[in-house]
C-alpha cells in the first residue's frame, strides 16, 4: 500500500489497485518501482558476475596457450552451447587447463543459475514484503480508525461525565442552599415558638389582669350601689328632716297662739 494505491503479489504476478474519482479516468497500473533492496540485489549479482569473469580471465591467462590445435577445442567449445563441455582428448597436454576452465565455466553457470534463482526468490520475497507491508498499513489504518473511534467514544464519555459532574455540583449547591434555607426556617420557627410562648404568657397575664379588672369593676359597682343607697338614704333622711322642720315651723305659730290664749285666760 502506497498512499492511495494497493499492490498485491503472488508468485510472479502482481496486481495494483488504484482509486477512481468522480472526474478521473481509468488509469493503468504503473510498473512497480524498484526498491533499494532490489537495487542492492542487482548490484550484488553484477559484482558476482564481474568477479566470476575476472576469475575466469585470470585462470585463462595463467595457463600457457596451446598450439593451433587448441583452436579446435575452442571452436568446439563455442559450438557446444547446450552442455558447456569442451572436447578434450586423452593425450592432450592442455587437458588439465581445459578441465579447470570447464570447472570454472560450470561454476560460473551455477552462479548464473543461482543468481537467477536468487532473483526470483528476491522478487517473491519482495512481493511477500509488499503484501506484509500492505497488510501492516491496512492494520495501521484500522488501528488508527479504532484509535479515533476509541478517542471519540472516550471524549464523548468524558464530556458526558463532565456534564454529569456539573449537574451533580449544581445539585449539591442547590441542596446546600436548601439546607441553609431549612436551617434558617428552623431558626425562625424556634424564634416564632419563643414569641408564641411569650405571647401566651402575656395572654395569661392579660387574662389575670382582665379578671382583676372585672373584679375591681364588680367591687366598684357594689360600692357605687352602696353609695347610691347611702345617698338615697341620706336624701330621704334630709327630706324627712326638712319635712319635720317644716312641720315644726308650721306648728310653732299655732303653739304660740294657743299659748297666748292660755295666757289671756
Long-range contacts (C-beta under 8 A, 24 or more apart in sequence): 1-133, 1-134, 1-137, 1-138, 6-134, 7-32, 7-130, 7-134, 8-130, 8-131, 8-134, 9-124, 9-126, 9-127, 9-128, 9-130, 9-131, 10-127, 11-124, 11-127, 12-120, 12-123, 12-124, 14-127, 14-130, 32-130, 35-126, 37-122, 37-126, 37-129, 38-122, 38-123, 38-126, 41-118, 41-119, 41-122, 45-115, 45-118, 45-119, 48-111, 48-115, 49-111, 49-112, 49-115, 52-104, 52-107, 52-108, 52-111, 53-108, 55-104, 56-101, 56-104, 56-105, 56-108, 59-100, 59-101, 59-104, 60-101, 63-94, 63-97, 63-100, 63-101, 64-94, 64-97, 66-92, 66-93, 66-94, 70-94, 73-98, 84-109
